[in-house]
Amino acid sequence: MKGFRSLLGALPRNTIGVYSFSKYFGCTGWRLGVIAVHEDNILDKMIAKLPEETLKALDRRYATLTLKPRSLKFIDRIVVSNSGSASMSARISSNGSRRTSIRSTSSSGWPRTTASSC
């Protein structure tokens, strides 16, 4: 459509793009999709402004993943919160480059993550 601009394109810092491959390709039994947020998004800033008590609770939740839980990006928190399933996230930087992470859970229940840049 001429002149069409997606919400993710128009307001990249305020938008979470959620795309479902399973619905697009008619694979209703699959749970496959992508979540994308801008590298400089408002959600990371909102998390940083949470009350100290809430930040400490988040520190405890993510302490096993990183030595600096407060530096964990929103998109990475989403990926981690999807334990027990595979998930993929894309982080889009201001210069248009992407960093994609694909996360799955091993048979032992421990997460496995692979990452690539485009």
C-alpha positions as CSV (number, residue, x, y, z in Angstrom):
1,M,0.0,0.0,0.0
2,K,1.4,3.3,-1.0
3,G,2.5,5.5,1.9
4,F,2.1,2.7,4.4
5,R,4.4,2.9,7.4
6,S,4.4,0.3,10.2
7,L,4.1,1.4,13.8
8,L,7.6,-0.1,14.4
9,G,8.9,2.1,11.6
10,A,7.1,5.2,12.8
11,L,7.7,5.0,16.5
12,P,10.6,2.6,16.9
13,R,11.6,3.5,20.4
14,N,8.1,3.0,21.8
15,T,7.0,-0.1,19.9
16,I,7.4,-3.9,20.4
17,G,7.1,-5.8,17.2
18,V,5.6,-9.2,17.6
19,Y,5.4,-11.5,14.6
20,S,4.0,-15.0,14.5
21,F,5.4,-17.3,11.9
22,S,3.1,-20.0,13.0
23,K,-0.1,-18.0,12.2
24,Y,1.4,-16.5,9.0
25,F,2.2,-19.9,7.6
26,G,-0.9,-21.7,9.0
27,C,1.1,-23.9,11.4
28,T,-1.3,-23.6,14.3
29,G,0.4,-26.3,16.4
30,W,3.8,-24.5,16.3
31,R,4.7,-21.7,18.6
32,L,7.2,-19.8,16.4
33,G,7.6,-16.1,16.2
34,V,9.9,-13.1,16.6
35,I,9.9,-10.1,19.0
36,A,11.8,-7.0,18.0
37,V,12.6,-3.8,19.9
38,H,14.8,-0.8,19.0
39,E,18.2,-0.9,20.7
40,D,17.4,2.5,22.3
41,N,13.9,1.8,23.5
42,I,11.8,3.4,26.2
43,L,11.3,0.1,28.0
44,D,14.9,-0.1,29.2
45,K,14.6,3.5,30.4
46,M,11.4,2.7,32.3
47,I,12.9,-0.3,34.0
48,A,15.9,1.8,35.1
49,K,13.5,4.3,36.8
50,L,11.6,1.6,38.8
51,P,11.7,2.0,42.6
52,E,14.8,0.5,44.3
53,E,12.8,-2.3,46.0
54,T,11.6,-3.4,42.6
55,L,15.1,-3.2,41.1
56,K,16.5,-5.3,43.9
57,A,13.8,-8.0,43.2
58,L,14.8,-7.9,39.5
59,D,18.4,-8.2,40.5
60,R,17.6,-11.4,42.4
61,R,15.6,-12.8,39.5
62,Y,18.4,-12.3,36.9
63,A,21.4,-12.7,39.2
64,T,22.2,-16.2,37.8
65,L,22.5,-14.9,34.3
66,T,24.8,-11.9,34.7
67,L,27.0,-10.2,37.2
68,K,25.3,-6.9,36.3
69,P,21.5,-7.7,36.3
70,R,20.6,-4.0,36.0
71,S,22.4,-3.8,32.6
72,L,20.2,-6.6,31.2
73,K,18.2,-5.2,28.3
74,F,14.4,-5.5,28.1
75,I,14.6,-7.8,25.1
76,D,16.9,-10.2,26.9
77,R,14.6,-10.3,29.9
78,I,11.8,-11.4,27.6
79,V,14.0,-14.2,26.1
80,V,14.9,-15.4,29.6
81,S,11.4,-15.3,30.8
82,N,10.3,-17.8,28.1
83,S,11.9,-20.7,30.0
84,G,10.8,-24.1,28.8
85,S,10.4,-22.9,25.2
86,A,12.5,-21.7,22.3
87,S,12.5,-18.0,21.6
88,M,14.2,-15.6,19.2
89,S,14.7,-11.9,19.7
90,A,16.1,-9.2,17.4
91,R,17.7,-6.0,18.6
92,I,17.7,-3.2,16.0
93,S,20.3,-0.5,16.4
94,S,20.1,3.1,15.3
95,N,22.3,2.4,12.3
96,G,20.0,-0.4,11.1
97,S,22.2,-3.3,12.1
98,R,20.5,-6.2,13.9
99,R,21.6,-8.6,16.6
100,T,19.5,-11.8,16.7
101,S,19.4,-14.3,19.6
102,I,17.8,-17.7,19.4
103,R,17.2,-19.4,22.7
104,S,16.0,-23.0,23.3
105,T,15.9,-25.2,26.3
106,S,17.9,-28.3,26.4
107,S,16.5,-31.7,27.6
108,S,18.0,-31.1,31.0
109,G,16.1,-27.8,31.3
110,W,19.1,-25.5,31.1
111,P,18.9,-22.7,28.4
112,R,21.1,-22.8,25.3
113,T,21.6,-19.6,23.4
114,T,23.1,-18.8,20.1
115,A,23.6,-15.4,18.7
116,S,24.4,-13.9,15.3
117,S,24.6,-10.4,13.9
118,C,23.4,-9.2,10.5
